[in-house]
Amino acid sequence: MNWNKILKTNYQRKCYITQDDDSTYTFKNIRDFSWSSEWQDQEQHWITETFHVDDIKKVYFLYAPFGPKNMIAHSMVSFHFADWRDICLSVEAPLYQWENYSLLKALFGSYDIMYIWGTQHDHVSLRTELRNESVQKYLLDISQKHAIELFVALIETTQKVVNKKTPYNLIWNNCMTSIWQIASTRFNLPRWNIALLFARFTPNFLHKLD
């Protein structure tokens, strides 16, 4: 059985990235859906785009709070380029069509992790239009050099995850902590802080780190 075919539509294709030269990368299967309905096949739109790292102009941190008192959030990072294009990364636990996300299963590593690159419109509208969440967006105050380093590091991890199953974990390897751990290996950041798990505290934590 092709298990990908019975995943929810937003998880049915992995993103494959190739390096064309020292500074250019081509992304295949960037998700660019219209999210009026999660189940209509005609809404699916997968695209291929090529990006030059020197064209990165801005990097945003996005998160969508949910759960009791909005204490939990789904976190994403979005890169914006000189030609007005953008690409946004969301780290998720892919679900089958009959599944709902389970905190218990996530806690015990029962999901595989998936790095989903899509347009910012795709990722934001999925949460605002379909799931009635509020997505908050913060411009990161980092140099272009650091923006490029982060972009390349996330690409490298995406390529590893595509080729090797990696457990998703609610605490140690989720949408926020996975990206944070990658960033902390390259920048002067603490490897861990409890604020990374709670949406209400994450923006203040990032602000304190400048």
C-alpha positions as CSV (number, residue, x, y, z in Angstrom):
1,M,0.0,0.0,0.0
2,N,1.2,3.5,-0.8
3,W,0.8,5.1,2.6
4,N,1.4,8.6,1.2
5,K,-1.9,8.4,-0.6
6,I,-3.9,8.0,2.6
7,L,-2.1,10.9,4.4
8,K,-4.1,14.1,4.7
9,T,-3.7,16.1,1.5
10,N,-1.3,18.6,3.0
11,Y,1.2,15.9,3.8
12,Q,1.1,13.8,0.6
13,R,4.3,15.2,-1.0
14,K,7.7,15.7,0.6
15,C,9.8,18.7,-0.5
16,Y,13.0,17.8,-2.3
17,I,15.8,20.4,-2.6
18,T,18.7,20.4,-4.9
19,Q,21.7,22.7,-4.8
20,D,22.4,24.2,-8.2
21,D,25.6,26.1,-7.3
22,D,27.2,27.6,-4.2
23,S,24.3,30.0,-3.6
24,T,21.2,28.7,-5.5
25,Y,18.7,26.1,-4.5
26,T,15.7,24.6,-6.3
27,F,12.7,23.4,-4.2
28,K,10.4,20.8,-5.7
29,N,6.9,20.3,-4.1
30,I,6.5,23.7,-2.4
31,R,3.0,23.6,-1.1
32,D,0.8,26.5,-2.4
33,F,-2.8,25.4,-1.6
34,S,-6.0,27.3,-1.5
35,W,-7.5,26.5,1.9
36,S,-11.2,27.0,1.5
37,S,-11.4,23.2,2.1
38,E,-8.8,20.7,3.3
39,W,-10.2,17.9,1.3
40,Q,-10.9,19.2,-2.2
41,D,-8.3,17.8,-4.6
42,Q,-8.7,20.7,-7.0
43,E,-7.3,22.9,-4.2
44,Q,-3.9,21.2,-4.3
45,H,-1.1,23.2,-5.9
46,W,2.5,22.0,-5.7
47,I,5.1,24.3,-7.3
48,T,8.8,24.3,-8.1
49,E,10.9,27.4,-7.4
50,T,14.6,28.4,-7.4
51,F,16.0,30.8,-4.8
52,H,19.3,32.6,-4.7
53,V,20.4,33.0,-1.0
54,D,21.9,36.5,-1.7
55,D,18.4,37.7,-2.5
56,I,17.1,37.1,1.1
57,K,15.9,40.4,2.5
58,K,13.8,39.5,5.5
59,V,13.1,36.6,7.9
60,Y,9.9,36.3,9.9
61,F,9.0,34.2,12.9
62,L,5.3,33.2,12.7
63,Y,3.3,31.4,15.3
64,A,-0.4,30.4,15.7
65,P,-1.5,30.0,19.4
66,F,-4.0,27.3,20.2
67,G,-5.1,25.1,23.1
68,P,-6.0,26.0,26.7
69,K,-5.6,29.8,27.1
70,N,-3.5,29.8,23.9
71,M,-0.5,28.5,25.9
72,I,0.6,26.3,23.0
73,A,1.5,27.5,19.5
74,H,2.5,26.2,16.1
75,S,5.7,28.0,15.0
76,M,7.1,28.7,11.5
77,V,9.8,30.7,9.8
78,S,9.4,32.6,6.6
79,F,12.1,33.9,4.2
80,H,11.3,36.9,1.9
81,F,13.4,37.6,-1.2
82,A,14.2,40.7,-3.3
83,D,11.8,39.7,-6.1
84,W,8.9,39.7,-3.6
85,R,8.7,35.9,-3.4
86,D,8.7,34.1,-0.1
87,I,9.0,30.5,1.2
88,C,7.9,29.4,4.6
89,L,8.9,26.4,6.6
90,S,6.5,24.5,8.9
91,V,7.8,21.5,10.9
92,E,4.9,19.0,11.5
93,A,3.8,15.5,12.3
94,P,2.1,14.2,9.2
95,L,-1.4,12.7,9.9
96,Y,-3.5,10.1,8.1
97,Q,-6.9,11.0,6.9
98,W,-8.6,9.4,9.9
99,E,-6.3,10.9,12.5
100,N,-6.4,14.0,14.7
101,Y,-3.2,15.3,16.3
102,S,-2.6,13.6,19.6
103,L,-0.5,15.3,22.3
104,L,0.0,11.9,23.9
105,K,1.3,10.3,20.7
106,A,3.5,13.4,20.1
107,L,4.9,13.1,23.6
108,F,6.1,9.5,23.0
109,G,7.5,10.0,19.5
110,S,4.8,8.0,17.7
111,Y,4.9,10.4,14.7
112,D,7.6,11.0,12.1
113,I,8.7,14.6,11.6
114,M,8.1,16.3,8.2
115,Y,9.6,19.6,7.0
116,I,6.9,21.3,4.9
117,W,8.1,24.2,2.7
118,G,5.3,26.3,1.3
119,T,4.3,29.8,0.4
120,Q,3.6,32.0,3.4
121,H,0.0,32.4,2.1
122,D,-0.5,28.6,2.2
123,H,0.7,28.2,5.8
124,V,-1.1,31.2,7.1
125,S,-4.4,30.7,5.4
126,L,-4.5,27.0,6.5
127,R,-4.6,28.2,10.0
128,T,-6.6,31.4,9.7
129,E,-9.2,30.3,7.1
130,L,-9.6,26.6,7.9
131,R,-8.7,26.3,11.5
132,N,-9.8,29.7,12.8
133,E,-6.4,30.4,14.4
134,S,-4.7,33.8,14.7
135,V,-1.3,33.9,13.2
136,Q,1.2,36.4,14.7
137,K,4.2,37.5,12.7
138,Y,7.5,39.0,13.9
139,L,10.3,40.4,11.8
140,L,13.6,38.9,13.0
141,D,16.4,41.4,13.5
142,I,19.3,39.4,12.0
143,S,21.9,40.2,9.4
144,Q,21.7,38.9,5.9
145,K,24.7,36.7,6.6
146,H,22.9,35.0,9.5
147,A,19.7,34.8,7.5
148,I,21.6,32.9,4.8
149,E,23.2,30.6,7.3
150,L,19.8,29.8,8.9
151,F,18.3,29.2,5.4
152,V,21.0,26.8,4.4
153,A,21.0,25.0,7.7
154,L,17.3,24.4,7.4
155,I,17.7,23.1,3.9
156,E,20.4,20.7,5.0
157,T,18.2,19.3,7.8
158,T,15.2,19.0,5.3
159,Q,17.4,16.9,3.1
160,K,18.3,14.6,6.0
161,V,14.7,14.2,7.1
162,V,13.5,13.4,3.6
163,N,16.0,10.5,3.3
164,K,15.7,9.2,6.9
165,K,12.8,8.8,9.2
166,T,13.1,11.0,12.2
167,P,10.7,10.9,15.2
168,Y,8.6,14.0,16.0
169,N,8.6,14.7,19.8
170,L,6.3,17.1,21.6
171,I,9.2,18.4,23.8
172,W,12.5,17.8,22.0
173,N,11.8,17.8,18.3
174,N,8.6,19.8,17.5
175,C,7.8,22.8,15.2
176,M,9.7,25.2,17.5
177,T,12.4,23.2,19.2
178,S,13.6,21.5,15.9
179,I,14.2,24.9,14.3
180,W,15.7,26.4,17.5
181,Q,18.2,23.5,17.9
182,I,19.4,24.0,14.3
183,A,19.8,27.8,14.9
184,S,21.6,27.3,18.3
185,T,24.3,25.1,16.7
186,R,25.3,28.1,14.5
187,F,24.5,31.2,16.6
188,N,25.1,32.3,20.1
189,L,21.8,31.0,21.5
190,P,20.9,28.8,24.5
191,R,20.3,25.3,23.5
192,W,17.1,25.1,25.6
193,N,14.6,27.3,27.5
194,I,11.1,26.4,28.8
195,A,9.7,29.5,27.0
196,L,10.2,27.6,23.7
197,L,7.2,25.3,24.7
198,F,4.7,28.0,25.6
199,A,3.4,30.5,23.0
200,R,2.6,33.2,25.5
201,F,6.3,33.5,26.5
202,T,8.1,32.9,23.2
203,P,8.0,36.4,21.8
204,N,9.3,38.0,25.0
205,F,12.1,35.4,25.2
206,L,13.2,36.2,21.6
207,H,13.0,39.9,22.4
208,K,15.3,39.5,25.4
209,L,17.8,37.7,23.1
210,D,17.8,40.7,20.7
